[in-house]
């Protein structure tokens, strides 16, 4: 039986509706990406569709749930983002993939209360996937009209597990997680890098991946996916095992069974700089 509050379920319904609007926009955009610009580095790309998607999401949230602050990737804070409630949004997670025509990119919308996500949606518009979760109500994946409850894997050994991670845009000149990546290539069953942290987290929730770790991310990369993993029965912590916070910019997510092994191996090789 669900223990979710009616209010949180209503916020989830709003997030789903807004996420669908943004997904439709981006599906139409794939044939006309347009100008590709850079932000922090030459690898950090942004398109006009990042801006358009974000503007749509912010306007629709303001209409459907007025008075709630928004923390967004492209335009920053709208309202008091340290208040009790705050929407955390990424208009396109995986812009590099999007800009190159790779279908692995997502739209992320999460409502946080007191810094923790309580309602979340991650959609993959080009693939027709929508992942969602509400605190106390479990996690689901929609593929077309089919809605499937999600549970994490039961893989019990790191050596048989598939993990995912990613690398910072400015990895050529600053701290990165190459040593940790190389270490897990020898310790885990397999490692993958898909280029969209939100989808990595959702694949942990779906049981396709067994674990994920990454640092030097942003709240909008982590917030929605973290709740989806938790509601699918998984575990999400900070990079050294501390309580998760999306504002920290780092996380380990797993099926729970191998979480201690991931932490132990990171302790051996040294945790990535955060």
PEBELWO-V884032 format. One record per helix or strand of 3 or more residues. SS is the DSSP state (A for helix, B for strand). FROM is the first residue (numbers start at 0). LEN is the number of residues. If there is no record, write none. Layout:
ss;from;len
SS;FROM;LEN
SS;FROM;LEN
This chain:
ss;from;len
A;5;24
B;35;3
B;44;3
A;47;17
B;68;4
B;75;3
B;84;9
A;94;5
B;105;8
B;115;9
B;128;6
B;138;5
B;145;4
A;157;3
B;161;3
A;177;10
B;189;3
A;196;10
B;210;4
A;218;13
B;234;3
A;245;3
B;250;4
A;258;11
